[in-house]
Amino acid sequence: MSRRNAAVKRQVLPDPMYNSTLVTKVINQVMYDGKKGIAQSIVYSAMKQASEKIGEEALAVLTTAIENIKPKLETKARRVGGSSYQVPTEVSADRQQTLAIRWLVLCARKRNERGMEARLAAEIIDAYNQTGGAVRKRDDMHRQAEANKAFAHFRF
């Protein structure tokens, strides 16, 4: 990691079906080996399944699910006087979205349903209902930050 310059943020183009950059980011996270067409079909069919099950618009379901996963606090290791402390810090909006999408896809991959479409759809539904692995991951992160609240004065 360079200490001189911050990395330049790249603008992600909106996807062709929903015209949303959020969906593009989910597609890019699902994608393996540059197989974008396969990733698009997986995400679109998962969103369709989730919207049919919940009974709302697909983009609204995905947006609500990701909003429910977004973490507000995280802990960062900070060395002070030879020992490391886990210092709770607030999470920026970009990182909140990135972590939420990453956790959604990772927890979907760990599920036992047959096919990635079904796994992703089930994880989106669980996140929409504030249950499931991704929401549990967010709660664990918040719990860790709460437990280390005593070290908040070491914040950068």
C-alpha positions in Angstrom: 0.0 0.0 0.0 1.5 3.3 -1.1 1.9 6.0 1.6 2.1 8.8 -1.0 -1.1 8.8 -2.9 -4.6 7.4 -2.3 -5.8 5.0 -5.0 -8.1 6.6 -7.6 -11.7 5.5 -7.4 -13.0 4.1 -10.6 -16.5 4.8 -11.7 -18.6 1.7 -12.2 -21.0 1.7 -15.2 -24.6 0.9 -14.4 -25.9 -2.5 -15.5 -28.0 -2.8 -18.6 -31.2 -4.2 -17.0 -31.8 -2.1 -13.9 -29.5 0.8 -14.7 -28.0 0.6 -11.3 -24.3 0.7 -10.2 -25.2 -1.4 -7.1 -26.3 -4.3 -9.3 -23.1 -3.9 -11.3 -21.0 -4.1 -8.1 -22.9 -7.3 -7.0 -22.3 -8.8 -10.5 -18.6 -8.0 -10.3 -18.4 -9.6 -6.8 -20.1 -12.8 -8.1 -18.0 -13.0 -11.2 -15.2 -15.6 -11.5 -12.4 -15.6 -14.1 -13.9 -12.7 -16.0 -17.1 -14.6 -16.9 -19.4 -11.6 -16.6 -22.3 -13.0 -18.7 -22.6 -16.0 -16.3 -22.4 -13.6 -13.3 -25.1 -11.4 -14.8 -27.5 -14.3 -15.4 -26.9 -15.5 -11.8 -27.5 -12.1 -10.2 -30.6 -11.3 -12.4 -32.3 -14.6 -11.8 -31.5 -14.4 -8.0 -33.0 -11.0 -7.9 -36.1 -12.2 -9.8 -36.5 -15.2 -7.5 -36.2 -12.9 -4.4 -38.6 -10.3 -5.7 -41.2 -13.0 -6.6 -40.9 -14.5 -3.1 -41.1 -11.2 -1.3 -43.6 -9.5 -3.6 -41.7 -6.3 -4.2 -39.6 -4.8 -7.0 -36.3 -6.6 -7.5 -34.1 -3.6 -7.2 -35.9 -2.4 -4.1 -35.4 -5.8 -2.5 -31.7 -5.9 -3.2 -31.2 -2.2 -2.0 -33.0 -3.0 1.3 -31.1 -6.2 1.8 -27.7 -4.4 1.3 -28.9 -1.5 3.6 -29.6 -4.1 6.3 -26.1 -5.6 6.0 -24.1 -2.3 6.0 -21.9 -2.0 9.1 -21.7 1.3 11.0 -18.7 0.5 13.1 -15.6 -1.6 12.7 -12.3 -2.2 14.6 -8.9 -1.4 13.3 -5.6 -2.5 14.8 -3.6 0.3 16.2 -0.1 -0.1 17.7 0.4 2.0 20.8 3.5 1.5 22.9 4.4 -2.0 21.7 0.9 -3.5 22.1 -1.9 -3.6 19.6 -5.4 -2.4 20.4 -8.6 -3.0 18.4 -9.8 0.6 18.0 -13.5 1.1 17.0 -13.9 3.4 14.1 -16.8 4.6 11.9 -17.1 3.0 8.5 -17.2 5.3 5.4 -20.2 5.0 3.0 -18.1 3.4 0.2 -16.6 0.8 2.5 -20.1 0.1 4.1 -21.4 -0.8 0.6 -18.3 -2.8 -0.4 -18.4 -4.9 2.8 -22.1 -5.5 2.6 -21.8 -6.8 -1.0 -18.8 -8.9 -0.2 -20.5 -10.5 2.8 -23.7 -11.1 0.9 -21.9 -13.0 -1.9 -19.5 -14.9 0.6 -22.4 -16.0 2.7 -24.4 -17.0 -0.3 -21.5 -19.2 -1.5 -21.4 -21.0 1.8 -25.1 -21.9 1.7 -26.4 -25.4 0.9 -29.0 -24.7 -1.8 -28.5 -26.1 -5.2 -27.1 -23.6 -7.7 -25.7 -20.1 -7.1 -28.9 -18.4 -8.2 -30.9 -20.1 -5.4 -28.1 -19.5 -2.8 -27.9 -15.8 -3.7 -31.7 -15.4 -3.8 -32.0 -17.0 -0.4 -29.3 -14.8 1.1 -30.9 -11.7 -0.3 -34.3 -12.8 1.2 -32.6 -13.4 4.6 -30.8 -10.1 4.5 -34.1 -8.4 3.6 -35.7 -10.0 6.7 -32.6 -9.1 8.8 -31.5 -12.7 9.3 -28.8 -14.9 7.6 -25.1 -15.1 7.5 -24.3 -11.6 6.2 -26.4 -9.9 8.9 -24.8 -12.1 11.5 -21.4 -11.0 10.3 -22.4 -7.3 10.6 -23.7 -8.0 14.2 -20.5 -9.7 15.1 -18.5 -6.7 13.8 -20.7 -4.3 15.8 -20.4 -6.5 18.9 -16.6 -6.4 18.6 -16.6 -2.6 18.2 -18.8 -2.3 21.3 -16.6 -4.6 23.3 -13.5 -2.5 22.4 -15.2 0.9 23.1 -12.7 1.5 25.9 -9.9 2.0 23.3 -11.9 4.6 21.4 -9.5 7.3 22.6 -6.7 5.8 20.5 -8.7 6.8 17.4 -6.5 8.3 14.6 
